[in-house]
Amino acid sequence: EAGVTQFPSHSVIEKGQTVTLRCDPISGHDNLYWYRRVMGKEIKFLLHFVKESKQDESGMPNNRFLAERTGGTYSTLKVQPAELEDSGVYFCASSSGSLTGELFFGEGSRLTVL
Amino acid sequence: AQSVAQPEDQVNVAEGNPLTVKCTYSVSGNPYLFWYVQYPNRGLQFLLKYITGDNLVKGSYGFEAEFNKSQTSFHLKKPSALVSDSALYFCAVRDWGADGLTFGKGTHLIIQP
C-alpha cells in the first residue's frame, strides 16, 4: 500500500513568487492534514480536511496561503506571494478514522524562500 | 490552549542502557497523547498513544510511555537502547474538541555504540 506522498520534496523560490505543494494521501483516508515546521521550532498545525471540506483551518498563517482538496482526494497548498518567513518543511498527513487515531505522514516538502 | 514541552534538545545514551525522553503537556480537558519518531529524510512515524485506560502504553520497536496525570507528563521509555533508535522524537497532544495535534520541539536521541 502506498503511503502519503508529497511533491516537490524541495522547492527554492524567490520572495514574491508562487509555490504550490501537493499531497496525495493514503487511498481511502478521508482526513487530510497540513502541518509546517519552521527551522528549529515546533511542528504547527495548519488545517484539516474531511473529504473535500475544510474542517478546521485555524492554523493557516494568513490569506497568502490557500489549501484545496478537490474531489476529496489529493490536496494542494499554494503560497502566493511567498515571503521569507514561509520557509520551512510542510508536512501532509492522513488518517482514516477518529481524531484519536494515528496520523500517517508524508516525507515533507521543504520550501526555501530567498 | 494546548501546549507540549520537551525540555531536552538532545539525549545521549549508551547502547544497551535504558532511555527516557521527557514530555510534559498542558490541556484544558482530557488529553490525547502521542509519540512520533522521525528518521533522517523521512516523514514522522507513529510510535504509540494514550487515549484512556492503563497509564502504561506500549508501542512500536519496544518503546513504552507512562501517562502521569498529576505531573502532566508522558515520558517515552525503552529498557534497552539500540543504535538504530537514534532519531528525532516528537511528543504531541490533542485536546478534546481540537482538530490538530500540538507538537513539542522534538528531542534528538543519540544512541552510542
Interface residues (C-beta under 8 A of the other chain):
Chain A: G3 V4 Y33 Y35 G40 K41 E42 I43 K44 F45 L46 L47 H48 Q55 D56 S58 G59 F91 A93 L99 T100 E102 L103 F104 F105 G106 E107 G108
Chain B: V4 Y32 F34 Y36 N41 R42 G43 L44 Q45 F46 K49 I51 F90 A92 R94 A98 D99 G100 L101 T102 F103 G104 K105 G106
